[in-house]
């Protein structure tokens, strides 16, 4: 996020993305349900259970991404500009989130437990960072350096970024269980 005036999200695109996420979730869930009667070993059933959990986690990631896009659209539509400090803070959040998501993607796609082991520490850093940024925001708000509406949207972005990080942590945990279902 650099400036509010450069943010643009079309509502039709959001509806398409949400619809596709929901449709894909349903298709994968239906497939997993259809194969489950054919799985007889406990070990494979535990793996299948993790895939069921992951389908929901990936749906959540899509939902959070849409929420962040909607917040960016609100900033743009309402011509709200965040303070330079808030933009710098969101830039840090984005960098940390990109790293966390890269590890989650690698963990899931490659069944990479080493990548999965990096996610939880980053998620802890994200929690600390979000708490600090939240406190910084409240201070700016008390000092009159930002608008209430801009602050609400800023906190919505921050909250959804934290949720993405939490979800990536869940992906990492599920990856480890998939690789070592014993």
Helices and strands as residue ranges (DSSP letters): G 4-6, H 11-36, H 42-77, H 84-110, H 113-142, H 148-179
